Amino acid sequence: MVQKALKEIRRGTAEIIDMERIEALVRKYYEDGTTYTVKAGFDPTGSDLHLGHTVLLQKLRVFQNHGGRVQLLIGDFTAMIGDPTGKSETRKVLDKETIMANAKTYQHQVFKVLEPSKTDVVYNSKWLDALGAGGLLGLTTLFNVARMLERDDFEKRFKGGQSISISEFIYPLLQGYDSVELKSDIEIGGTDQKFNLLMGRHLQRSYNVGKEQAVLMMPILEGLDGVQKMSKSLNNYIGITEDPKDIYAKTLSVSDELMWRYYELLSGKSLEEIRQIKVDVEAGSLHPKVAKENLALELTERFYDVEAAKAAKEAFDNVFKANLLPDDMPEVSVENDIWICKALVDAGIEPSTSQARRDIKQGAVRIDQEKVDDDQIALSSGEYVLQVGKRKFAKVKVG
């Protein structure tokens, strides 16, 4: 059982530091039931989680299945500074009210994946508020500026003459200090967090905690474009609270190549099962679209239920296979003739008239299922079904 557990823990990882410690902790659990702690920090700088976040959450759930007790750290204090990881400029400071509102939504969403009874939700303001000026000064003596500038993003900004605030230097120290307070056995994060994760090991040594946390890093999940990391700001994400039909349809939109990456990092199927699916696709006995449909069903079901997943598939099939219109599209009414671009914006299926113009020119807009290429059309009295791309529909009543 121990080897099976370790295989699940290693799955999809990018790098593990001190695998021997992880193995010892898991083995101890199976020998006498002794549990261990696994820390993962989330700064509530946004309100919604997406599939990229669940790569970490699912690994935490694996640890829960094999004796781990998750320390889900909500960085309500550190979010006010902002993690500088990967940033080319100093982040804007968030106010406490926004941070706490985001933190509440995080707690609700993470338990779509994690087991609540094996999770301790902790806020780092509890000890960082109490650290005080003296404690913070003491913390800063444990790491020097030269080593801080070895960090890739800081080095690039320094060489490029871009500003780095003192608070950004302090951020990794605070994240590491969280591990001191929590006495974490393991900390997990993305590959972009390596500097901060290793800081936890360094500070646990400096504060004589009596242990050095093992570090497990997961790769960064690519977004729907298959190039950039999944991000809400890049609009290439699948949110876990999105409508089931959107989760299903967006999953189907990924490339056949990216599908296997999603299978490995997001699916609950074993690596052996995934390998067999890939063999079947390559042999021609399973169509890649069917494999993708099965993945879309699995992900939709995870965040909702079987019925919602089946309904999402049925709705998708009705629209895209049978060329039928969805039965729940939004409706908007206007009194007078309206310009097509403004109608698309008012109906909520285009963000701006300039974007509507571009989509019309690219052939992505349809009126009553007929493609249009004139961005100066005026809709007169009547009812129209407007469509942008394959998933956005709205009914507009004029006059």
N, C-alpha and C positions, 0 to 999 in steps of 0.2 A: 504493500500500500504506500510505503514511503517513496519508493521509486516512481510510482504512478503520480503521486502528489508533486514530486519535484519536476517531473516531465510537464505537468500542467503549469507549474510556476514558471518554468523556462520558456514556455511557448510564446513566440512572438516578441520576446524581449530583444532589446538592442544591446544592452550591456548590463552585467551584474558584477558588483564589487563585493567580495566576501561571500561567495556562494557557500563556502564551508559553514559559515555561521547560519545561513538560512537552512541548510540541510540539518544541522545540529538541532535547531529549534523545532523543525518539523518532526524529526526523529523522536525528540523528547516528548512531543505531544502524543505521538502514537504509542510511546512506551508507557507513559504514566498520566497522560491527560493534561500536562502543563501547557497552558496557552502562552502566547507571545503577542507583542504589539506591532502593528504595521501602520505607519503614519503616511498620510497624503494630505497635502495642503491645497486649499482652493481659495483664492482671493475673490470675493464677490464683487468684481468690477462690472459685471453684466448680470442680467436677470435670467437668462436662459442657458441651459446646457445643451450641447449638441453631441453627435456621435463621437467626435474627437475626444471629448471629455470622458465618454464611457469606456474608452480603451483602458484608462486607469481604473475606473470604477469596476470593470469586469475583472481586472487582475486582483483588485482588493477582494472581490467576491470569491475568487479562487483561494486566496489566503484564508478567508473565513471558513471555507469548506474543509480546510486542513489545519485548524487550530488557531488561526490568527484572530486577534481582536483588533478591529480597525479604529485608529484614532483619526477621525475625519476632522481635520483642522480647518476652521473657517477663519481666514485671515482678516478679521474686521479691523485690526490695528494696522497691519501691513498694507491693506488695500488703500489706506489713506496716503501711503507713500507711492505705491504702484511698483510692481515688479519690473525692473529695467530690462529683463531678459529679452533679447532680440529687438529692442527698441533703438531707433536711431536718434531719439530726442527724449527729453524728460517728459514723463507722463503727467497729465493733468490730475490735480488732487481732487478726489471725490469727497463729498460731504458725508457725515455719519448717517444721516437719515437714508440716503440712497444705498449706502453699503448694507445697512441692516435690513432694508426692504429686499435687496437682492439676496441676502443671506437666508431669509425665510423661504424664498422660492427655491434656492439650492437644496435646502433640507428636504423639501417636499419631493424634489425631482430625483435626488440621489437614491432614495429608497425604492425607486423603480428597478434598481439593480442590486443594492446592498441589502443585507439582512439586518433589520433594525436592532434585534436583540444582541447582535455581535458588533455593534457600532457605538462608539462614544463620540458624540459631537462636541467639540471643544472650540472655544474662541480665544485667539491669542491675546486679545486685549486684557484678559484676566491677569496675566503675568507681565505683559509688556507695559501696561499702564503703571503697574506697581514697581517696575524696574527702576524708574526714576532717573534723574540726571547722573547721579553717581554710578548707578549700575550700568547705564549706557556708556559712560566714559570708560568704565572698566572693561566693557565688552570691546570697545574700539581698540584697546591696547593689545588684543589677542591676534590681530591680523594687520599686516602693513600695506601701505598704498601700492608699493611695487608689485606685490602679489595680486592685489585687487586689479591692477591694470593688465595682468596677464589674461584676465577674462576677455574672451574674443570680442564681445560687443563693446566693452569699455575701451579696449585697445583700438578698435576701429574708430570710435568716436573721438578718442584722444588724438590719434594721428590725423584725423580729418578736421581737427580744430573745432569740434562740436561740443556743446556744453554737457557737463556731467555734474549733477548736483551732489552735495555731500550726503543727502538722504539716500541717494541711489547706492552709494558705497555701503551705507548702513543696512540696506535691505537684506543682502545675503547673510549678514551677521544676525539679524533678527530671525530670519528663517532658521538658521542653524541653532539659535538659542531656543526656539520652539522645541527642538529635539532634546535639548538639555532638560527643559522643564518636564517634558512628557516621558523622558527616559525611553525613547523609542528603540525597539529592537531592529526594525527595518523601516526604511523610508522609500517610497516609490514616486516617480515623476517622469516627465518626458525627457528626451535626450538633451533638449535645450536647457534643462534645469541642472545639469551635472555639477556646475560650479557651486550652486546653492546646496545641493544634496550632500556634496563632500564637505561643505562647511559644517554640517551637522555632526559628521564624524570628528572633524577637527575640534569643535567646541565641546563635544562630549569628553574628549581626552583632556582638554584644557580645564574643564570644570570637574574632573575626576568623578564622572558619573558612574564609572565602573564597567562601562561597556562602550563599544563603538558600533553604531548602527550599520547594518548591511545596506547597500544601495542597489535598487533595481530600477532600470530605466527602460521605458517603452518608447518605440518609435513614434514620430508625429504622423498622425493620419492625414493623408492627402484629401482635399475636398473634392467636390463633384467634377472639377476640371482636371483632376489627376495630376496637377502640377503644384499649386500652392497648398499650404497646410489648410485644413478645414477651419474656416473663420467666418463669423457673422459679418464682419466688416467687408469681407471679400464676396459675400453672398454666394458662397459655394458649400454651404453647410446643410445638414439635416438635423433640425432641432428635435429633441426627444418629446417635446410637448406639442409639436405640430400636429395638424389634423392627420389621422391615419392614412387618408388618401394621398396626402402630400409625402409622408414618409415612404409609402409604397412606391409612388410614381418617381420620386427623386432617386430612390435606390435603383430603380430600373434604368435610370438615365446614365448611370456610370458606365464606363467602357468595359468591354469584356476583360481586358487586362487588369484594370483596377478592381474588378469584381473579386479576383482571388486575394488581393490585399485585404479587402473588406471581410472576406470569408475568414482569413487567418486571424485578424485582429478583433472582429466583432461577433462572429458566429459562435454559438455554443456547441457546434458539432466538433467532434474530435478531429485531430490532424489526419488520422487514418480515413475517416469518413470524407473529409475534404479532398484528400488525395485521390480517393476512389471517384468522387464527383468529377475531378479534373481529368482522370483517365477516361471516364465515360464520355466527357465532352470532346476530348482529343480523338477518341475512337469513332465519334459520330453517332454513338448510341444515345446520347443525351444532348439536346440542343442547348447552346449557351444561354439562350433567352429563358429556357425553363429553369436552368440553374440559377439565373439571376432572379427569376420570379420566386423561387423557393427561398432565396436569401431575403428578398423584400418582404415576403410573408413572415419569416422568422423575426425580423427586426420590428415590423409593425406589431406583431403579436406580443413581443417583449414589453413594449411600452403601452400597450392597450390590452387586447385579449384576442382569442381566436376568432370570435364573431366579427370584431372590428377589422381584423386583417382580411378575412374572407370578403367582407363588404367592400373594402378598399380595392381588392383585386377585381371584384365584380364591376365596380364603378369604372375602374381603369379599362377593363375589357370592353365595357359597353361603349365608352367614348372612343377608344383607339382601335378596337378591332371591328366593332359593328358600325362605327362612324355615327354613333348616337350622341345626343347632347346630355350633359349631366342634369339631373333633376333638382339640384339644389343651388344653382348659380345665383349670385347676388343680382338684385334688380334696382334700377335707379330710374326716376321719372324727371323729365325736364319739360318746361312749358313751351319753349320756342325751338326753332331749328337750331341745331348745334353742330359745331365743327367736330369732325371725327376724332381729332387728337384730344380735344377737350372732353369729349364723351368717354374716351378710353380712360382718361385721368379721373373724371367724376365717378366712373364705374368702379374705380379702385384696382384696375388691372394694368395700369401703367403708372410709373412714379412721376412722370412729367410729360409735357407736350413735346419736348425735344426728343425724349426717348421714344415716344409714340411715333414721331416722324421717322426716326431711324428704323424702327421695327417695320413700319409700312414699306419703306424703301427696300428693306431686306426680305420682304415677302412673308413676314411673320404674323401679319394681321389679316383676319377674315371677318366679313360681315355676312351673317346667315350662311356660314360655311363656304363662302366664296372669297378667294384671295383678292385683296385690293392692293393697288400700287400708287394710288393718288392720295397724297396727304392733305388735299384741299377739299375733300368731300364734305358736304353738309348733309346731315341727317334731318329730313323733314318729318312731318307727322307720320307716326306709325310705330311698330315694335321691331326691334332689331336684336339679334344675338351677336355680340362682339366676342372675338376670340383673339388672344395673343399667344403664339406658340402652341404647345400641345396641352397645356394644363390650365390656362387662365380663360375663364368665360364670364360673361355678364350679359344681362338682358337690359336694354335701354328702351324706355317708352318716351316718345316725343310727342308733344302737343295735346 
